[in-house]
Amino acid sequence: MNFETHRAGTTQWDDFFGRRPTGPLAGLVVADLSRVLAGPYCTMLLADMGATVVKVEGPDGDETRNWKPPVHGDDSTYYLSLNRNKHSIRLDFRDPDDRAVVQELIHRADVLVENFKPGDLDRFGLDYESVSAGNPGLIYASVTGFGRRGGADLPGYDLLVQGMSGLMSITGSPDTEGYRSGIAVFDVMTGLHTCVGIVAALHDRERTGLGQRVEANLMSSALSAMVNQTGAYAVAGVVPTRIGNEHPSIYPYEPFPTADGELIVAVGNDGQFRRFCDEIGRPELVVDPRFAEASARSVNRAELRPLLQEALRASTSTEWFARLRGCRVPVAPIQDVAGGVQSARELGLDPVVTIGSGPDAMPTVRHPLEFSRTPASHDVPPPALDSGSDAIRAWLSVPVGESAPLGAS
């Protein structure tokens, strides 16, 4: 299919829903064959930025629909957190008619995102080689746990990758077992990496008219995301270990006890250390040769720590936060998630927005990016299973290149 003809056939999609997204990806159509977290997080970000995302679900729907509690009404908040601005259709690839529907959707799509086990889509003729033959402009993004080669048989669960990558060996206190992160950190990272790869491939398509396959896997994302820790091993042969809340190369950079709790201090350079010491009443530490420079403070942290602890116990966390923030020393309280959301509100970040109104209104966490001309949108609630089937099938019945009437269904 000619690239320009193909694009002309995709821009009328939103007429079927009356949606006019304002984001920078408005006009793009994404066939979302992914489920659970990494893939759906990626496609939600694309949808927020204006892409029309068709969520193709199997007969039982996305597994996260049943990951409860917590719930909003009867719906899993896990599912709701990952699937706004999408339209759902339930298809069974084993059924020839359903398979024809997904093939037509892919034929018209700009982007396909899938996270099936390597090889699973081949038997349905939905592998990259097969579908790109009829849609050479397609960006085909595959997400796996451990790649398509030696790790193709390993299930791609975030916890497995946290263990295998080494993250759990550096998370926790030195005298405890390793801990996983409090979120599925590498699923999220992989979703972000996939999104970046898709946008890069779309840019290349603007120049060449050709699509390509984009592959991301949790293990590679994990090793990349651990940056200085994996870099220490790759560059210097240093194997990092658990050091609790400390930083291996920077000090002070950890929570400190105060008169009523704890406060995080994150001093990243000598100027910040000078202002910190002046404010806590210990200016002599700045000229002490053990602490005068960043590298010296890191090496001599055992001597510096009790001196800072003694000074910070003189006031409360709230008092220190105000004082140290006032002199541009990086500090933060330790809060629960509710406190984090409230702090974001107080900072003017407006972290929670509401989709819809009345009894169907649903709060959702704001898209993380801001665009000066083409803002992200939060206008379509996460879809009920198969709720978009009629509109999707109606759109697919319109020949490519023809305009669809507004509100057609």
Backbone hydrogen bonds, N-H to C=O, Kabsch-Sander energy under -0.5 kcal/mol:
donor,donor_aa,acceptor,acceptor_aa,energy
6,H,2,N,-2.7
7,R,3,F,-2.3
8,A,4,E,-2.1
9,G,5,T,-1.3
10,T,7,R,-1.4
11,T,7,R,-1.1
13,W,10,T,-1.3
15,D,12,Q,-1.6
16,F,13,W,-2.2
17,F,14,D,-1.2
18,G,14,D,-1.4
19,R,14,D,-1.4
25,L,49,M,-3.5
26,A,23,G,-1.7
27,G,50,G,-0.7
28,L,25,L,-2.0
30,V,52,T,-3.3
31,A,111,V,-3.1
32,D,30,V,-0.8
32,D,54,V,-2.8
33,L,31,A,-0.9
33,L,113,V,-2.9
37,L,35,R,-0.7
41,Y,37,L,-3.0
42,C,38,A,-1.9
43,T,39,G,-2.5
44,M,40,P,-2.2
45,L,41,Y,-2.0
46,L,42,C,-1.9
47,A,43,T,-2.4
48,D,44,M,-3.0
49,M,45,L,-1.6
50,G,47,A,-2.0
51,A,46,L,-2.2
52,T,28,L,-3.2
53,V,51,A,-0.7
53,V,85,N,-0.7
54,V,30,V,-2.9
54,V,52,T,-0.6
55,K,53,V,-0.7
55,K,87,H,-2.9
56,V,32,D,-2.7
56,V,54,V,-0.9
57,E,55,K,-0.6
57,E,89,I,-2.7
61,G,58,G,-1.8
65,R,62,D,-2.0
66,N,63,E,-1.9
67,W,64,T,-1.2
68,K,66,N,-1.5
72,H,75,D,-2.7
74,D,72,H,-0.6
75,D,72,H,-1.8
76,S,65,R,-0.6
77,T,70,P,-2.0
78,Y,67,W,-0.6
79,Y,64,T,-0.7
80,L,76,S,-2.3
81,S,77,T,-1.8
82,L,79,Y,-1.6
83,N,79,Y,-0.6
83,N,80,L,-0.5
85,N,380,V,-3.5
86,K,83,N,-0.7
87,H,53,V,-2.0
89,I,55,K,-2.4
91,L,57,E,-2.9
91,L,89,I,-0.6
93,F,91,L,-0.7
95,D,92,D,-2.2
99,R,95,D,-2.9
100,A,96,P,-1.9
101,V,97,D,-1.5
102,V,98,D,-2.1
103,Q,99,R,-2.1
104,E,100,A,-2.0
105,L,101,V,-2.3
106,I,102,V,-2.5
107,H,103,Q,-2.0
108,R,104,E,-1.3
108,R,105,L,-0.6
109,A,105,L,-1.0
110,D,29,V,-2.5
111,V,29,V,-2.0
112,L,139,I,-3.0
113,V,31,A,-2.3
114,E,141,A,-2.5
115,N,33,L,-0.6
120,D,117,K,-2.6
122,D,119,G,-0.6
123,R,119,G,-0.7
124,F,121,L,-1.2
125,G,122,D,-1.8
126,L,121,L,-2.3
131,V,127,D,-2.3
132,S,128,Y,-2.5
133,A,129,E,-0.8
134,G,130,S,-0.6
134,G,131,V,-0.6
135,N,131,V,-0.8
138,L,135,N,-2.1
139,I,110,D,-2.5
140,Y,138,L,-0.7
140,Y,212,Q,-2.1
141,A,112,L,-3.6
141,A,139,I,-0.7
142,S,140,Y,-0.6
142,S,214,V,-2.9
143,V,114,E,-2.6
144,T,216,A,-2.1
151,G,146,F,-0.6
152,A,149,R,-1.5
154,L,151,G,-1.6
157,Y,155,P,-1.4
160,L,157,Y,-0.6
161,V,157,Y,-1.6
162,Q,158,D,-2.6
163,G,159,L,-1.8
164,M,160,L,-2.9
165,S,161,V,-2.8
166,G,162,Q,-0.6
166,G,163,G,-0.5
168,M,162,Q,-2.0
169,S,166,G,-0.8
170,I,166,G,-0.6
170,I,167,L,-1.5
172,G,170,I,-0.5
176,T,173,S,-1.8
179,Y,171,T,-1.9
185,V,183,I,-2.5
187,D,184,A,-0.5
188,V,184,A,-2.0
189,M,185,V,-2.4
190,T,186,F,-2.4
191,G,187,D,-2.3
192,L,188,V,-2.3
193,H,189,M,-2.9
194,T,190,T,-2.7
195,C,191,G,-2.1
196,V,192,L,-2.5
197,G,193,H,-2.4
198,I,194,T,-2.5
199,V,195,C,-2.3
200,A,196,V,-2.3
201,A,197,G,-2.4
202,L,198,I,-2.4
203,H,199,V,-1.9
204,D,200,A,-2.1
205,R,201,A,-2.1
206,E,202,L,-1.5
207,R,203,H,-0.9
207,R,204,D,-0.7
208,T,204,D,-2.2
209,G,205,R,-2.9
211,G,136,P,-3.5
212,Q,138,L,-0.7
214,V,140,Y,-2.5
216,A,142,S,-2.6
218,L,144,T,-1.9
219,M,145,G,-2.0
221,S,217,N,-2.3
222,A,218,L,-2.5
223,L,219,M,-2.3
224,S,220,S,-2.2
225,A,221,S,-2.8
226,M,222,A,-1.6
227,V,224,S,-1.5
229,Q,226,M,-2.9
230,T,226,M,-0.8
231,G,227,V,-2.9
232,A,228,N,-1.7
233,Y,229,Q,-1.1
234,A,230,T,-2.9
235,V,231,G,-2.8
236,A,231,G,-0.6
236,A,232,A,-1.5
237,G,233,Y,-1.6
238,V,232,A,-2.0
242,R,169,S,-0.5
244,G,172,G,-2.3
246,E,243,I,-1.8
247,H,250,I,-0.6
254,E,265,V,-1.5
256,F,263,L,-2.7
258,T,261,G,-2.8
259,A,312,L,-0.6
259,A,315,S,-2.8
263,L,256,F,-2.1
264,I,332,A,-2.9
265,V,254,E,-2.1
266,A,330,P,-2.5
267,V,252,P,-2.7
268,G,266,A,-0.7
273,F,269,N,-1.9
274,R,270,D,-2.2
275,R,271,G,-2.1
276,F,272,Q,-2.4
277,C,273,F,-2.6
278,D,274,R,-2.1
279,E,275,R,-2.1
280,I,276,F,-2.0
281,G,278,D,-0.8
282,R,277,C,-2.9
285,L,282,R,-1.6
286,V,283,P,-1.3
287,V,284,E,-0.7
288,D,284,E,-0.6
291,F,288,D,-2.4
292,A,288,D,-1.5
297,R,293,E,-2.4
298,S,294,A,-2.0
299,V,295,S,-2.0
300,N,296,A,-2.5
301,R,298,S,-0.9
303,E,300,N,-1.0
304,L,300,N,-1.7
305,R,301,R,-3.0
307,L,303,E,-0.5
308,L,304,L,-1.9
309,Q,305,R,-2.6
310,E,306,P,-2.1
311,A,307,L,-1.5
312,L,308,L,-2.5
313,R,309,Q,-1.6
314,A,311,A,-1.3
315,S,312,L,-1.2
320,W,316,T,-2.6
321,F,317,S,-2.7
322,A,318,T,-2.0
323,R,319,E,-2.3
324,L,320,W,-3.2
325,R,321,F,-2.2
326,G,322,A,-1.7
327,C,323,R,-0.9
328,R,325,R,-1.6
329,V,324,L,-2.5
332,A,264,I,-1.7
334,I,262,E,-0.6
335,Q,333,P,-0.6
340,G,336,D,-2.0
341,V,337,V,-2.4
342,Q,338,A,-2.3
343,S,339,G,-2.5
344,A,340,G,-2.1
345,R,341,V,-1.9
346,E,342,Q,-2.4
347,L,343,S,-1.7
348,G,345,R,-1.8
349,L,344,A,-2.7
353,V,364,T,-2.7
355,I,362,M,-2.9
356,G,354,T,-0.5
360,D,357,S,-1.0
361,A,358,G,-1.7
362,M,355,I,-2.2
364,T,353,V,-2.8
366,R,351,P,-3.3
377,S,48,D,-2.4
387,S,384,A,-2.2
388,G,88,S,-2.3
389,S,386,D,-1.5
392,I,388,G,-2.7
393,R,389,S,-2.7
394,A,390,D,-2.2
395,W,391,A,-2.4
396,L,392,I,-2.3
397,S,393,R,-1.0
397,S,394,A,-0.5
398,V,394,A,-0.5
398,V,395,W,-1.4
402,E,399,P,-2.0
407,G,15,D,-2.8
408,A,405,P,-2.1
